[in-house]
Amino acid sequence: MNTAELKLDLINHITSITDKTKLKELLQQLKFQSDESIYITSEDEKQAIFKAKYQIENGEVLSNEIVREEIKEWLKK
């Protein structure tokens, strides 16, 4: 698939999205990839990062293997 075909495929997918939240998220991702924009971390994201760092420092983590097994179990439901 060449660049023009990829762009058309992307445009077709975007035009089929009706969820405003998903469109905002997609736009944010595209802007993040641009050299012209700066990603601003929201307060919720800052809190999530802080919590994750705390959990890592305190050994409150799961191995990748355990996480994969949990995902398999969730998908069975």
Backbone as CSV, one residue per row, in Angstrom:
resi,resn,N_x,N_y,N_z,CA_x,CA_y,CA_z,C_x,C_y,C_z
1,MET,0.858,-1.174,0.000,0.000,0.000,0.000,0.903,1.236,0.000
2,ASN,0.671,2.139,-0.944,1.494,3.345,-0.998,0.938,4.423,-0.070
3,THR,1.625,5.538,0.002,1.247,6.607,0.935,-0.151,7.143,0.650
4,ALA,-0.452,7.367,-0.614,-1.780,7.895,-0.967,-2.885,6.933,-0.544
5,GLU,-2.664,5.649,-0.755,-3.659,4.648,-0.361,-3.817,4.596,1.157
6,LEU,-2.711,4.712,1.866,-2.780,4.732,3.325,-3.569,5.934,3.820
7,LYS,-3.335,7.090,3.223,-4.072,8.299,3.620,-5.564,8.129,3.373
8,LEU,-5.927,7.592,2.219,-7.348,7.380,1.913,-7.982,6.388,2.887
9,ASP,-7.251,5.336,3.215,-7.762,4.358,4.168,-7.974,5.008,5.531
10,LEU,-7.021,5.816,5.950,-7.135,6.523,7.225,-8.336,7.475,7.216
11,ILE,-8.483,8.222,6.143,-9.615,9.157,6.015,-10.938,8.398,6.090
12,ASN,-11.018,7.270,5.405,-12.252,6.471,5.426,-12.574,5.985,6.836
13,HIS,-11.546,5.556,7.558,-11.774,5.105,8.923,-12.221,6.264,9.818
14,ILE,-11.595,7.401,9.654,-11.938,8.561,10.488,-13.371,9.008,10.221
15,THR,-13.770,9.044,8.963,-15.122,9.503,8.649,-16.198,8.556,9.172
16,SER,-15.822,7.317,9.445,-16.819,6.372,9.963,-16.971,6.464,11.480
17,ILE,-16.077,7.186,12.157,-16.147,7.313,13.615,-17.221,8.332,13.980
18,THR,-18.142,7.930,14.853,-19.205,8.845,15.279,-19.056,9.274,16.738
19,ASP,-18.186,8.610,17.462,-17.973,8.911,18.880,-17.059,10.130,19.023
20,LYS,-17.601,11.207,19.578,-16.860,12.457,19.719,-15.598,12.273,20.573
21,THR,-15.690,11.473,21.620,-14.538,11.228,22.498,-13.411,10.546,21.730
22,LYS,-13.757,9.548,20.930,-12.740,8.852,20.141,-12.086,9.805,19.145
23,LEU,-12.884,10.666,18.536,-12.330,11.629,17.581,-11.374,12.603,18.266
24,LYS,-11.746,13.049,19.469,-10.864,13.945,20.218,-9.549,13.250,20.571
25,GLU,-9.646,11.987,20.986,-8.447,11.221,21.327,-7.547,11.034,20.107
26,LEU,-8.150,10.744,18.976,-7.387,10.574,17.747,-6.690,11.879,17.361
27,LEU,-7.413,12.972,17.445,-6.821,14.269,17.134,-5.661,14.575,18.075
28,GLN,-5.841,14.268,19.328,-4.784,14.503,20.307,-3.543,13.668,19.957
29,GLN,-3.740,12.424,19.553,-2.618,11.570,19.163,-1.908,12.121,17.931
30,LEU,-2.675,12.586,16.965,-2.066,13.144,15.759,-1.289,14.412,16.071
31,LYS,-1.828,15.246,16.933,-1.122,16.463,17.328,0.147,16.132,18.102
32,PHE,0.083,15.075,18.910,1.239,14.661,19.699,2.404,14.283,18.789
33,GLN,2.098,13.708,17.643,3.126,13.287,16.703,3.729,14.470,15.934
34,SER,3.048,15.590,15.959,3.497,16.774,15.228,4.585,17.502,16.008
35,ASP,5.538,18.033,15.285,6.606,18.811,15.923,6.086,20.139,16.469
36,GLU,4.925,20.567,15.996,4.411,21.882,16.344,3.630,21.920,17.652
37,SER,3.207,20.793,18.147,2.365,20.836,19.338,3.063,20.215,20.541
38,ILE,2.669,20.661,21.689,3.206,20.161,22.946,2.071,19.467,23.685
39,TYR,2.341,18.259,24.160,1.317,17.521,24.889,1.233,18.062,26.307
40,ILE,0.048,18.414,26.717,-0.197,18.917,28.062,-0.826,17.791,28.882
41,THR,-0.175,17.416,29.949,-0.676,16.352,30.804,-1.809,16.876,31.674
42,SER,-2.929,16.159,31.652,-4.075,16.556,32.476,-3.801,16.197,33.937
43,GLU,-4.612,16.723,34.830,-4.464,16.417,36.256,-4.697,14.925,36.518
44,ASP,-5.677,14.335,35.821,-5.937,12.901,35.979,-4.729,12.083,35.544
45,GLU,-4.112,12.476,34.439,-2.931,11.756,33.962,-1.765,11.909,34.939
46,LYS,-1.596,13.111,35.477,-0.526,13.344,36.454,-0.726,12.471,37.688
47,GLN,-1.975,12.367,38.155,-2.274,11.534,39.319,-2.018,10.059,39.018
48,ALA,-2.386,9.618,37.815,-2.164,8.223,37.430,-0.668,7.910,37.369
49,ILE,0.111,8.840,36.854,1.566,8.664,36.785,2.158,8.612,38.189
50,PHE,1.726,9.516,39.046,2.206,9.544,40.425,1.890,8.228,41.129
51,LYS,0.657,7.752,40.954,0.238,6.504,41.585,1.053,5.330,41.049
52,ALA,1.285,5.297,39.738,2.061,4.209,39.135,3.499,4.204,39.654
53,LYS,4.098,5.385,39.764,5.463,5.470,40.291,5.518,4.974,41.733
54,TYR,4.531,5.347,42.516,4.456,4.905,43.908,4.357,3.385,43.977
55,GLN,3.492,2.811,43.133,3.313,1.367,43.122,4.597,0.651,42.723
56,ILE,5.298,1.182,41.741,6.556,0.573,41.308,7.580,0.616,42.430
57,GLU,7.708,1.771,43.061,8.667,1.929,44.154,8.384,0.985,45.315
58,ASN,7.112,0.629,45.506,6.720,-0.227,46.624,6.503,-1.685,46.205
59,GLY,6.954,-2.020,45.026,6.866,-3.406,44.566,5.470,-3.893,44.267
60,GLU,4.545,-2.967,44.073,3.149,-3.331,43.788,2.965,-3.508,42.277
61,VAL,3.685,-4.463,41.722,3.641,-4.686,40.276,3.388,-6.159,39.987
62,LEU,2.932,-6.438,38.775,2.712,-7.801,38.323,3.635,-8.082,37.142
63,SER,4.048,-9.301,37.017,4.879,-9.661,35.872,4.027,-9.665,34.604
64,ASN,4.691,-9.556,33.474,3.990,-9.577,32.195,3.227,-10.889,32.023
65,GLU,3.822,-11.986,32.471,3.179,-13.293,32.364,1.866,-13.341,33.146
66,ILE,1.877,-12.818,34.360,0.660,-12.797,35.186,-0.413,-11.931,34.535
67,VAL,-0.023,-10.787,34.015,-0.978,-9.883,33.364,-1.603,-10.561,32.156
68,ARG,-0.794,-11.228,31.347,-1.322,-11.932,30.173,-2.329,-13.010,30.577
69,GLU,-2.041,-13.726,31.644,-2.961,-14.750,32.127,-4.273,-14.128,32.606
70,GLU,-4.182,-12.992,33.317,-5.393,-12.315,33.780,-6.237,-11.834,32.601
71,ILE,-5.582,-11.325,31.575,-6.309,-10.859,30.390,-7.036,-12.026,29.735
72,LYS,-6.370,-13.164,29.638,-7.008,-14.350,29.047,-8.261,-14.720,29.824
73,GLU,-8.166,-14.661,31.167,-9.320,-14.973,32.019,-10.454,-13.978,31.813
74,TRP,-10.112,-12.693,31.721,-11.142,-11.670,31.524,-11.850,-11.873,30.184
75,LEU,-11.090,-12.226,29.171,-11.671,-12.392,27.824,-12.583,-13.614,27.735
76,LYS,-12.414,-14.563,28.638,-13.268,-15.749,28.661,-14.663,-15.440,29.159
77,LYS,-14.812,-14.349,29.914,-16.104,-13.996,30.527,-17.078,-13.484,29.503
